[in-house]
């Protein structure tokens, strides 16, 4: 790409910034950001988290890939985020293209445009970015000089709804995958780009780890179901496999976390302490697609925290994973870090704690240097019965005991997270949430000898996801979800004795239906996404920008041509024989194992965690040639010996 095509657009952009809200988010130059010389690099990536800066900047996935790529000789990676509608309008008016925040180069000038989707509601933002960048929206219309548009992240495990708009998708861990892709792009460019775009995509597809939708045909049955998905050309694999990084200690990223300029959703430094989860919650896509469990060692975590704090000046460290208290050495990690940073008042946090993995020693270590904020627990289901269905093995006794320990030790605020619309759920299962909340408050008042305590009940709508045992399940309609939550709200509000102490937060059922349409959709849903985008749909993950009516109107306009409708994708139960849109994408999970687990859920049969029991043959370890990696290492995280070589001046700098 000649340098003039890649010149910075900042002079044009700067004139627009006084006219938009929060202009700081577009200027770049964050602490630890990287700007490399354009001409000395031969492979160039633009990385996007398709949401606003404040949500996108703290995203660990993008931050890790940004650093992994920029560490390579001759490779550069820059970041881009969604621009708010106020700036989008001005950019269109003044012909300013989608730009990176690092050096404000046009996204179209890069070799690869990589988007990370943690939720399907970012699809319209991807189209806005492509359009602003001057890249044709549909992959089939792109030419030699357009970037390769690549999707990753959890939503990419079913990329079919966006198959028309992306050139390829990568499923699983990205660290090694981006380096392999970089090597293929580099070789193809060095040879003079033989065979054009098609040849580059073929080389990527041939690896077996990059899915190129354009190389596959989807055939349908008369009733609308998929008959089969077949490769169009030889050399393209029938199934594409996910990537799994083993030994996280070899990948201690991010080493230099980005420090945002504008306020973001998480103002802290985060360290991923393990990847994967085998608790086997049947609704949880993240747990299913990230198997097996791979723990970072206690010393590896200690080194990352030390380096990251030095590089950023943050005063809080988040210990991230799907269920952080399950790390085999979590007690030693928390105590070791609290000891080490006692004088510096560095706070520690676990994003969400399992009821049965929580103990007060751990909680006290976590809050020793920081503030004692609320605790969050996720029982997910209101009744014992529904928790068996979803395999969330938490008894009411466990919860009450845990919560009373917290209230007895000085906590005043507990948040409980549940879902509505789970398979086989009845009104009664949901109404039992109110009973649980009142028992929590009653116990809390008793042990704390105070009425000044709170319990917030937060409820999300259940959306069945691909590669989970619930991928066959019917989704509850928006109307039924709303009616069920209304009954629960009335029950909580009507409780004279405890109702005042119970906060109630819920989302209505509408966004869940759109998310369900996008999560289990196939290629025909691309027409709906395109219609919504053309009608002005943006930022669908934000309540104030989301329009259910727009999505439904566009679906009513586009889907009848295919003989299907929204209900067909959302509230319909699937059978064992049905070919699912993502069956040719291999998450390592055996489809028969998932089906058996779905049948077990209908029988209310619980399944143990394979970390501590014999294997259940889910298929991941043999198929992906991986294995569970857990401690304990037996090492302790000793305090750093030399704390301050020279006496620090008062009011230390950040």
C-alpha positions in Angstrom: 0.0 0.0 0.0 1.7 3.3 -1.0 2.4 5.7 1.8 0.3 8.5 0.4 -2.8 6.2 0.6 -1.9 5.6 4.2 -1.3 9.2 5.2 -2.8 10.3 8.5 -6.3 11.8 8.3 -5.8 13.7 11.6 -5.7 17.2 10.0 -9.2 16.7 8.5 -10.5 14.9 11.7 -9.2 17.5 14.1 -11.5 20.2 12.5 -14.5 18.0 13.4 -13.6 17.1 17.0 -14.8 20.4 18.6 -18.3 19.5 17.3 -18.7 16.0 18.9 -19.1 14.6 22.4 -16.0 13.2 24.1 -13.5 14.1 21.4 -10.7 12.7 23.6 -11.6 9.1 22.6 -10.5 9.7 19.0 -7.1 11.3 19.5 -4.9 8.3 20.5 -1.6 8.5 22.2 -2.5 6.4 25.3 0.2 5.3 27.7 1.7 2.1 26.3 0.2 2.5 22.8 2.5 1.7 19.9 3.2 3.6 16.7 5.5 1.9 14.3 7.1 3.2 11.1 4.6 2.3 8.3 7.2 1.8 5.6 9.4 -0.5 7.6 6.6 -3.0 8.1 5.3 -5.4 5.4 2.2 -6.8 7.2 -0.2 -4.3 8.8 -3.2 -5.1 10.9 -6.1 -2.8 11.9 -7.8 -4.3 15.0 -11.3 -3.3 16.0 -13.5 -3.9 18.9 -16.8 -2.9 17.2 -18.1 -0.7 20.0 -17.4 2.6 21.6 -13.9 3.4 22.8 -15.0 3.2 26.5 -16.0 -0.4 26.0 -13.4 -1.4 23.4 -10.2 -0.1 24.9 -10.2 -2.2 28.1 -11.0 -5.4 26.0 -8.3 -7.9 26.9 -8.5 -9.8 23.6 -7.7 -6.9 21.4 -5.1 -5.6 23.8 -3.3 -9.0 23.8 -3.3 -9.3 20.0 -2.2 -5.6 19.6 0.9 -6.4 21.7 1.6 -9.8 20.2 1.6 -8.4 16.7 3.6 -5.2 17.5 6.3 -7.3 19.1 7.0 -8.9 15.7 9.7 -7.4 13.4 8.1 -5.9 10.3 4.6 -6.1 11.6 2.4 -3.3 12.9 -1.0 -3.3 14.5 -3.2 -0.3 15.2 -6.6 0.0 16.9 -9.9 1.4 15.7 -13.3 1.6 17.5 -16.8 2.5 16.5 -17.4 6.2 16.2 -20.6 7.6 17.7 -23.4 8.8 15.4 -22.5 12.5 15.9 -19.0 11.9 14.5 -20.1 9.4 11.8 -22.4 12.1 10.3 -19.6 14.6 10.2 -17.1 12.1 8.7 -19.5 11.3 5.9 -20.2 14.9 5.2 -16.4 15.8 5.1 -15.2 12.5 3.5 -13.1 11.4 6.5 -12.7 7.6 6.4 -12.7 5.2 9.3 -9.3 5.7 11.0 -7.1 4.0 13.6 -6.5 5.9 16.9 -2.8 5.1 16.9 -1.7 7.1 13.9 -5.1 8.1 12.3 -4.4 6.1 9.1 -7.4 5.0 7.0 -8.5 1.4 7.8 -8.6 0.6 4.1 -4.8 1.0 3.9 -4.1 -2.0 6.1 -3.6 -5.6 4.9 -5.9 -7.2 7.5 -9.0 -5.7 9.3 -9.5 -7.9 12.3 -12.8 -7.5 14.4 -13.3 -9.1 17.8 -17.0 -9.9 18.5 -17.8 -10.8 22.1 -21.4 -10.2 21.4 -23.5 -10.5 18.2 -25.0 -7.1 18.8 -21.8 -5.5 17.2 -22.7 -6.6 13.7 -24.3 -3.3 12.6 -21.2 -1.4 13.9 -19.0 -3.6 11.7 -21.0 -2.5 8.6 -20.7 1.1 9.6 -17.0 0.8 10.0 -16.6 -1.0 6.6 -18.7 1.6 4.9 -16.9 4.6 6.5 -13.6 2.9 5.5 -14.6 2.7 1.9 -14.4 -1.1 1.9 -17.3 -2.9 0.0 -19.8 -4.3 2.5 -19.9 -7.7 0.8 -16.8 -9.8 0.6 -17.6 -10.8 -3.0 -17.3 -7.1 -4.1 -13.8 -6.6 -2.7 -10.7 -6.1 -4.8 -7.0 -6.8 -4.4 -6.3 -3.6 -2.5 -9.1 -4.0 0.1 -8.0 -5.5 3.5 -8.9 -9.1 4.4 -11.8 -8.7 6.8 -11.4 -11.2 9.6 -13.8 -12.0 12.5 -12.8 -13.5 15.9 -14.1 -13.6 19.4 -16.8 -15.7 20.9 -19.5 -14.7 18.4 -17.2 -16.0 15.6 -18.0 -19.6 16.7 -21.1 -19.1 14.5 -20.1 -16.5 11.9 -22.8 -17.6 9.4 -25.1 -14.5 9.9 -22.2 -12.3 8.8 -20.8 -14.7 6.2 -21.6 -12.2 3.4 -19.6 -9.4 5.0 -16.4 -11.1 6.3 -13.6 -12.8 4.3 -12.8 -15.2 7.0 -13.2 -16.1 10.7 -10.9 -17.6 13.3 -12.3 -19.5 16.2 -10.6 -19.9 19.6 -7.5 -18.3 21.0 -5.9 -15.7 18.8 -2.3 -15.4 20.0 -0.8 -18.1 17.7 -3.4 -17.7 15.0 -2.6 -14.1 14.2 1.1 -15.0 13.9 0.3 -17.8 11.4 -2.0 -15.6 9.4 0.7 -12.9 9.4 3.3 -15.3 8.0 0.9 -16.4 5.2 0.1 -12.8 4.2 3.8 -11.9 4.3 4.8 -14.8 2.0 1.9 -14.0 -0.4 2.9 -10.3 -0.6 6.6 -11.1 -1.0 5.8 -13.3 -4.0 3.9 -10.4 -5.7 0.4 -11.3 -4.5 0.0 -14.2 -7.0 -3.6 -15.3 -7.7 -5.0 -12.2 -6.1 -7.3 -12.1 -3.1 -8.7 -15.6 -3.9 -5.3 -17.2 -3.6 -4.5 -15.5 -0.3 -7.9 -16.7 1.1 -7.2 -20.2 -0.2 -3.8 -20.3 1.5 -5.5 -19.3 4.8 -8.3 -21.8 4.4 -5.9 -24.7 3.6 -4.4 -24.4 7.1 -7.6 -25.9 8.6 -7.7 -23.2 11.2 -9.2 -20.3 9.2 -12.8 -20.4 8.0 -13.5 -18.8 4.6 -17.3 -18.7 4.2 -17.0 -17.9 0.5 -15.5 -21.4 -0.2 -18.6 -23.2 1.2 -22.0 -23.7 -0.3 -25.1 -24.1 2.0 -27.9 -26.3 0.7 -31.4 -26.0 2.2 -34.3 -28.5 2.6 -37.8 -27.4 1.4 -38.8 -26.7 5.0 -36.0 -24.2 5.5 -33.6 -26.3 7.4 -30.0 -26.8 6.2 -29.4 -29.9 4.2 -25.6 -29.6 4.2 -22.7 -27.3 4.1 -20.0 -28.3 1.5 -16.7 -27.0 0.4 -16.8 -25.5 -3.2 -13.2 -26.3 -4.1 -10.7 -29.1 -3.4 -8.1 -28.4 -0.7 -10.7 -26.6 1.5 -11.4 -28.6 4.7 -14.8 -30.0 5.5 -14.5 -28.8 9.1 -12.5 -25.9 10.5 -10.9 -26.3 14.0 -10.5 -23.9 16.9 -7.2 -22.7 18.1 -6.1 -23.5 21.7 -3.1 -21.9 23.4 -1.4 -24.3 25.8 0.9 -23.1 28.6 -0.4 -19.6 29.4 2.9 -18.8 31.2 4.5 -18.6 27.7 2.0 -15.9 26.7 2.1 -13.4 29.5 0.1 -10.7 27.7 -0.6 -7.9 27.9 2.8 -6.9 29.4 2.1 -3.2 28.9 -1.6 -2.7 29.3 -3.1 0.3 27.7 -4.1 3.2 29.9 -7.2 5.0 28.5 -7.4 8.7 28.0 -11.1 9.0 28.4 -13.2 7.3 31.1 -13.8 3.6 30.3 -16.0 0.8 31.7 -13.0 -0.7 33.6 -10.4 1.5 35.3 -8.1 -1.3 36.4 -5.3 -3.5 35.2 -6.5 -7.1 34.5 -4.6 -10.4 34.5 -6.2 -13.5 33.1 -5.4 -16.2 35.7 -6.8 -19.1 33.8 -8.6 -19.9 30.6 -11.4 -22.3 30.1 -14.0 -23.7 32.5 -15.4 -27.2 33.0 -18.1 -26.5 35.5 -20.4 -27.5 32.7 -23.1 -24.9 33.1 -25.3 -25.8 30.2 -26.2 -22.2 29.2 -22.7 -21.0 29.2 -21.1 -20.7 25.7 -17.8 -19.3 27.1 -17.3 -22.3 29.3 -18.0 -24.8 26.6 -16.0 -23.2 23.8 -12.8 -22.4 25.8 -12.2 -25.9 27.2 -9.9 -27.3 28.5 -8.9 -25.4 31.7 -5.4 -24.0 31.5 -4.2 -22.3 34.7 -1.5 -19.6 34.8 1.0 -20.5 37.5 1.1 -18.4 40.7 4.5 -17.1 39.9 3.4 -16.3 36.3 0.5 -14.3 37.7 2.8 -12.5 40.2 5.2 -11.4 37.5 2.4 -10.1 35.3 0.9 -8.1 38.1 4.2 -6.6 39.0 5.0 -5.7 35.4 1.6 -4.4 34.7 1.4 -2.1 37.7 4.8 -0.7 36.9 3.7 0.0 33.3 0.3 1.6 34.1 0.0 3.1 37.6 -3.4 1.5 38.1 -4.5 1.0 41.7 -6.7 -2.0 41.2 -5.9 -5.5 39.8 -8.7 -7.6 38.3 -8.0 -11.4 38.5 -9.9 -12.5 35.4 -11.3 -15.8 34.2 -14.7 -17.4 33.8 -14.7 -18.4 37.5 -11.6 -17.0 39.2 -12.2 -18.5 42.6 -11.8 -21.9 41.0 -8.0 -21.4 40.4 -6.4 -24.2 42.5 -4.1 -21.7 44.2 -6.5 -18.7 44.5 -6.1 -18.4 48.3 -2.3 -18.2 48.0 -2.6 -15.8 45.0 -4.9 -13.4 46.8 -2.9 -13.5 50.1 0.4 -13.2 48.2 -0.7 -10.2 46.2 -2.3 -8.5 49.2 0.9 -9.0 51.3 3.1 -7.7 48.5 1.1 -4.6 47.8 -0.1 -3.8 51.3 1.8 -0.5 51.6 0.8 0.6 48.1 -2.9 0.1 48.8 -3.4 -1.8 45.6 -7.0 -3.3 45.5 -7.8 -6.8 44.1 -11.0 -7.8 42.5 -12.6 -11.0 41.2 -15.3 -10.1 38.6 -17.8 -12.7 39.8 -17.5 -15.3 42.5 -19.1 -18.7 42.6 -21.2 -19.2 45.7 -19.5 -22.5 46.5 -15.9 -21.3 45.8 -16.3 -18.2 48.0 -14.8 -18.1 51.5 -14.4 -15.2 53.9 -10.6 -15.6 54.0 -10.4 -15.0 50.3 -12.9 -12.1 50.5 -10.8 -10.5 53.3 -7.6 -10.8 51.3 -9.3 -9.2 48.3 -10.5 -6.2 50.2 -7.5 -5.8 52.6 -5.9 -3.0 50.6 -8.9 -1.8 48.6 -12.4 -0.7 49.2 -15.1 -3.1 50.4 -17.6 -2.8 47.5 -20.5 -5.2 46.9 -20.1 -8.9 46.3 -21.7 -10.5 43.2 -22.9 -14.1 43.1 -24.7 -15.8 40.2 -27.1 -18.6 41.3 -28.6 -18.2 37.7 -31.8 -20.1 38.6 -34.3 -19.2 41.3 -35.3 -22.8 42.1 -33.4 -25.9 43.1 -35.0 -27.7 40.1 -34.0 -25.2 37.5 -30.5 -25.1 38.8 -30.3 -28.9 38.2 -31.6 -28.3 34.6 -28.8 -25.8 33.9 -26.2 -27.8 35.9 -25.5 -24.9 38.3 -24.9 -26.9 41.4 -25.6 -24.3 44.1 -28.1 -25.1 46.9 -30.1 -22.5 48.6 -28.3 -23.5 51.9 -24.9 -22.8 50.2 -26.1 -19.4 49.1 -27.6 -18.4 52.5 -24.5 -19.5 54.3 -22.2 -17.7 52.0 -24.2 -14.5 52.1 -24.6 -14.5 55.9 -20.9 -14.9 56.2 -20.4 -11.8 54.1 -23.0 -9.7 55.9 -21.5 -11.0 59.3 -18.1 -9.7 58.2 -19.1 -6.2 57.4 -20.4 -6.3 53.8 -23.6 -4.4 53.3 -24.3 -5.0 49.6 -24.8 -8.3 47.8 -25.8 -8.6 44.1 -27.5 -11.8 42.8 -27.6 -12.6 39.1 -30.3 -14.8 37.6 -31.6 -15.7 34.2 -35.2 -15.8 33.0 -36.4 -18.0 30.1 -34.3 -21.1 30.8 -35.4 -24.4 29.2 -38.4 -26.0 31.1 -38.8 -22.9 33.3 -42.2 -22.1 34.8 -43.5 -19.0 36.5 -42.9 -20.7 39.9 -39.1 -21.2 39.1 -38.8 -17.4 38.6 -41.0 -16.4 41.5 -38.7 -18.4 43.8 -36.1 -15.7 43.1 -38.1 -13.4 45.4 -38.2 -16.0 48.1 -34.4 -16.4 47.9 -33.9 -12.7 48.1 -36.1 -12.3 51.2 -34.2 -15.1 52.9 -30.9 -13.4 52.1 -32.1 -10.1 53.6 -33.6 -11.8 56.6 -30.4 -13.7 57.3 -28.3 -10.6 56.7 -30.3 -8.5 59.1 -30.0 -11.2 61.7 -26.2 -11.6 61.5 -25.3 -8.0 61.0 -27.9 -6.8 63.6 -28.8 -4.0 61.3 -31.5 -3.2 58.8 -29.2 -1.2 56.6 -28.3 -3.9 54.1 -29.2 -4.4 50.5 -29.6 -7.2 48.1 -29.9 -6.4 44.4 -31.5 -9.0 42.1 -30.3 -8.6 38.5 -32.0 -10.6 35.8 -31.0 -11.3 32.2 -32.9 -13.1 29.5 -31.6 -16.5 28.5 -30.4 -16.8 24.9 -29.5 -20.3 23.6 -26.0 -20.3 22.1 -24.2 -22.5 19.6 -21.8 -25.2 20.9 -23.7 -25.6 24.1 -26.2 -28.3 25.2 -28.9 -25.7 24.9 -28.2 -25.1 21.2 -31.4 -27.1 20.4 -33.6 -25.4 23.0 -36.5 -23.1 22.3 -36.1 -19.5 23.4 -38.9 -17.8 25.5 -40.7 -15.1 23.6 -40.2 -11.5 24.5 -43.9 -11.3 25.7 -43.6 -14.3 27.9 -40.3 -13.1 29.4 -41.8 -9.7 30.2 -44.9 -11.2 31.8 -42.9 -13.5 34.0 -40.6 -10.7 35.1 -43.7 -8.5 35.8 -45.0 -11.2 38.2 -41.6 -11.3 40.0 -41.5 -7.6 40.3 -45.0 -7.4 41.8 -44.0 -10.1 44.3 -40.9 -8.3 45.4 -42.6 -4.9 45.5 -45.5 -6.3 47.5 -43.3 -7.6 50.3 -43.8 -5.0 53.0 -41.1 -6.4 55.3 -38.2 -7.0 52.9 -39.2 -5.4 49.6 -37.5 -2.1 50.4 -34.1 -3.7 50.9 -34.3 -5.6 47.5 -33.2 -3.8 44.4 -34.6 -5.3 41.1 -32.8 -4.8 37.8 -33.9 -6.5 34.6 -33.8 -6.2 30.9 -37.0 -6.7 29.0 -37.2 -9.7 26.6 -36.7 -7.8 23.4 -32.9 -7.5 23.0 -32.7 -11.2 23.8 -34.8 -12.1 20.8 -32.6 -10.1 18.5 -29.5 -11.7 20.1 -31.1 -15.1 19.7 -31.8 -14.5 16.0 -28.1 -13.5 15.5 -26.6 -16.2 17.7 -28.3 -19.2 16.1 -28.9 -17.7 12.7 -27.5 -18.8 9.3 -26.5 -17.0 6.2 -30.0 -15.8 5.4 -29.9 -13.5 8.5 -27.2 -11.4 6.7 -30.1 -9.8 4.7 -31.7 -8.7 8.0 -28.5 -7.3 9.4 -27.9 -5.4 6.1 -31.5 -4.0 6.2 -31.2 -2.9 9.8 -27.9 -1.2 9.0 -29.4 0.6 6.0 -32.2 1.8 8.2 -29.8 3.4 10.6 -29.2 0.6 13.1 -26.0 1.2 15.2 -24.8 0.4 18.7 -27.4 -2.3 19.2 -25.8 -3.3 22.5 -26.8 0.1 24.0 -30.3 0.5 25.3 -30.7 4.0 24.0 -29.7 3.1 20.4 -31.3 -0.4 20.2 -34.6 -0.6 18.3 -36.5 -3.9 18.6 -39.2 -2.6 16.1 -36.5 -1.8 13.5 -35.1 -5.4 13.8 -38.5 -7.0 13.6 -39.6 -4.8 10.6 -36.5 -5.6 8.7 -36.9 -9.3 9.5 -40.5 -9.2 8.3 -39.3 -7.6 5.1 -36.4 -9.9 4.3 -37.1 -13.4 5.7 -40.4 -14.4 4.0 -38.4 -14.7 0.7 -36.6 -17.6 2.4 -39.8 -19.1 3.9 -38.6 -18.6 7.5 -39.3 -16.0 10.2 -37.9 -14.7 13.5 -39.8 -17.4 15.6 -38.3 -20.1 13.3 -34.8 -19.1 14.5 -35.7 -18.2 18.1 -38.6 -19.9 19.8 -38.4 -23.2 17.8 -36.9 -26.3 19.3 -34.4 -28.2 17.1 -34.2 -32.0 16.7 -31.1 -34.2 16.9 -31.2 -34.8 13.1 -31.1 -31.1 12.2 -27.9 -29.7 10.6 -27.0 -26.6 12.7 -25.5 -23.7 10.9 -22.2 -24.0 12.8 -21.8 -27.8 12.7 -18.8 -27.5 10.3 -17.0 -25.4 12.8 -15.2 -27.6 15.3 -15.1 -26.4 18.9 -13.8 -29.8 19.9 -17.1 -30.7 21.6 -18.6 -33.9 20.4 -22.1 -33.3 19.1 -23.4 -36.5 20.7 -22.0 -35.5 24.0 -23.8 -32.2 23.8 -27.0 -33.9 22.9 -26.7 -36.3 25.8 -26.1 -33.4 28.1 -29.3 -31.7 26.7 -31.2 -34.9 27.5 -29.7 -35.0 31.0 -30.9 -31.4 31.5 -34.4 -32.4 30.7 -34.2 -35.2 33.2 -32.7 -32.7 35.7 -29.5 -34.7 36.0 -26.4 -32.9 37.2 -22.9 -33.6 35.9 -19.7 -33.0 37.9 -16.7 -30.9 36.9 -14.2 -33.0 35.0 -11.3 -31.2 36.7 -11.9 -33.2 39.9 -13.6 -36.4 38.5 -12.9 -38.8 35.7 -13.4 -37.6 32.1 -16.9 -37.4 30.6 -15.7 -37.7 27.0 -16.8 -34.2 25.9 -14.3 -34.7 23.1 -12.1 -31.6 23.5 -8.9 -33.0 24.9 -8.3 -35.9 22.4 -9.7 -34.0 19.4 -7.8 -30.8 20.0 -4.7 -32.6 21.3 -4.9 -30.6 24.5 -5.3 -31.5 28.2 -6.4 -29.9 31.4 -3.5 -27.9 33.0 -4.0 -27.1 36.6 -1.8 -26.7 39.7 -1.0 -26.6 42.4 2.6 -25.7 41.7 3.4 -25.7 45.5 5.1 -22.3 45.1 4.3 -19.3 47.2 4.1 -15.7 46.0 6.7 -14.2 48.2 6.8 -10.4 48.7 9.2 -8.6 46.5 12.5 -8.3 48.4 13.6 -4.9 47.3 10.5 -2.7 47.6 12.0 0.7 47.2 15.7 0.9 46.4 15.7 4.6 46.9 13.3 6.4 49.3 10.3 7.4 47.2 9.3 11.1 47.3 6.0 11.7 49.0 2.9 11.7 46.8 4.4 9.1 44.4 3.9 9.8 40.7 1.5 7.8 38.5 
